[in-house]
Amino acid sequence: MTKKLYRSNDRVIAGVCSGFAEYMDFDPVAVRLGYAALTLLTCFSGVIFYIVAWIIMPEKNKVL
């Protein structure tokens, strides 16, 4: 069975960081802290990455 990357229902803003955490079997808090640190260290270019990921990643249990 293959794993797919989805935005998580355990979300703070859009579920992108927790979706990555579920995909990689990491703690969501650790992924969020790492994302925040990288965003601050890269002059907020992580915000653009987050918005793009928000648009591209499908929701986990989206009802159509």
N, C-alpha and C positions, 0 to 999 in steps of 0.2 A: 504494500500500500504506500502510495506516495503522499508526502506532506505538501500541503498548499499554504501559501501565505495569505492570510485574511486579516482584516482589521478586527480586533477583539471586541467582545461585548463588555469586558472589564476595562472601561475607558475613563480617561481623565478629560481629554479634549475630543479626539477622534478615534482612539484605539490603535493608532499606528505603532507606538512603542510597545504596548502590551501584545499586539499582534506579532511583532518581531520576537518578543520574549517567548511567546507560546511556540513559535516556529523553531526557535533555537533552544528550547527547554532551559531558559534562564529565568531569573527572578525579574518580574516587571519593574520593580523599584530600581534595580541595578541598571536595567536598560534605560529607564527614564533619567537616572542620574548621569549615566554615561553620555546620553544624548545632550543633556543640558550642558555638561562640561565641554563636549566637542562644539556645541553651538557657540558658547562663549569664547572658546579658543580660536574659532574660525571666523570671527567677526560676523556672527549671526547668519552665516550661509546655511546653517542647519534648518533655519526656518523655511527656506525655499525647498529643501529636501523634504521636510515634513508636509508641506502643502502639496507637493507633487505626489508623494506617497499616499496622502489622503485621497487624492483624486484617482490614482491608479489602482490602489488595493481595494478589492471588493469587501463588503461586510460579511461577517461570518455566517449568520443565520438570517439572511435577508429574505423576507417573504415577498414573492413577486406577485 
